[in-house]
């Protein structure tokens, strides 16, 4: 889980989450909020993300908040490019707060409130107010109690939740339109940078709130991290014939280009239909649109183009997905 493991470990191990009995972040009472919802499809009773949004909305208003729009978390965390596109949308709306509601498979509701970063990271890692309860109603009561007797400057909050799409007029900009369904040229000429676990930045923090990742122990995450690191090197050695450079620390695009790394391997994870559609591909033939899969693509640093390959090769198993992608790089798509 290269894209988010490091940030998740740092977030779990750092004492920066405010207990539920503490006060809400000050911005909560003086600024617009975006609400991101992640709902486990196997939780019972069945509640989709819009059901949860409708139920929590009045409680957020009663606490003094101004939730101006609700989105499904899974739509936003598909890739850094998509997060950057949503950030542009949020900036135009002058958002100050991010509220995240996660419903895990056991039905538990987790609510987290933090500050908006004004960039693709979306959520600031510090001073996150958090609470959880078995039902949305109980979580609502807790957030209302936290807002009791505090004067709010949010005087024009809407009475009903708004479910908005970031696509279309005024929506996502060109960040999501650079995916190309073929292989990049000149892979044999320049090195392919391959990030290993531990080089993801704060943009990965948002992923840790997805319903199936929230609450994973640091020990389990570290074990997965080490296994994947060794596994990636083995797969690449067997299936990629050109030069590579393993990236164990963050480097800017210009630094990488200066070291003859013009391509970077990127890993994303999400619902298969969402991933395909975000990359401009047709998902109508999928048997299970909600299947969680891993997809690799290559980012060409010089032009910031994103090459997803000539065949759809995502798979729930990262080893299979990576092997498929590297093998498909041998297809001549010129």
C-alpha positions, 0 to 999 in steps of 0.5 A: 500500500505504497501510496498511503502506508507511511502517512497512516503510520505517522498519523496513528503514532502521533498524538494529534487527535483530539478526544471527543470530549474536547472542543471542536476546531475553531474554524468549524464555527467560522467557515464552510465545510466539505463532508466526505463519507465512506460507507462499508457496503457490507455493514448492517443495517444497509446505509449508503453514503447519502443516507448517512449524510442526510442523517448527520446533516442537522446535527452538524448544523445544530453544532454550529457548522456549515456543511456546504457539500457532501461527497463520497470519499472513495471518489476523491482518493482515487489518485493525487491528480483527482485530489488536486482537482477537487482541491481546486473546486474547494478553493473556489468555494473558500472551504475551511473545514473537512469533515469525514464520516466513515462507517466500518463493516461492523457498523461503527460510525467514526466522525473526524473534523479537521482543517482544509489544507487548500491543496491536494492533501485536503486534510491537515494532519494536526488537531483532528477532532474525533468521535465514534459511536454505533449509530449516526444518531449517537455520533450526531448527539456527540458533535452537537454536545461539543458545539453547545454554548459556542457562538457560531459565525455560520449564519447562512447554512443550508437546511438540506445536504447538497450532493455535488459532482466535481465534474462538469462546468466549474468542476474538476480541471485538467488534472483528471484529463491526462490519462492515456490508454497506451504505453509511454515511449523511450522507457529504454532511454530513461530510468523508471522511478519506483517509490517504495513504502515510506515515500508517500506524503500527506496527500495519502492521509485522506485514504486512511479514513476509507471504511476498510482501512480505518483502525488498522494497527500500526504493526499490521501496516508495517508488516504489510509495508515490509512485505510489499517492498521486498515483493515489488523489487522481485516483480520488477526484476523479473518483468521490467527489462530497463533501468529503474531507480527505487525511491526511498525518500521524496524528491521533486520532479525537477530533482528526478529529471536531473537524475535521468528519471523521467518516468515514475510508477504510480499505484492507485487503489479503489473501486474498479468502476471508479478507477476506470471512469476516472481514467476515461475508460468505459466500465459498463462491462464490469461484473462487479463495479464495487470490487476494490482493485489496484491499478498501476500507471506511469507518470511522464514527468516532463509533460505530466502525462499519465499512461495507463497502458493498452489493456485494463490490468487492475487486480485486487492482488497488487502482485498480479496487478503489477505483473500484468502492467509490467508485462503489458508495457512490452506491447508496442502501442506506437 
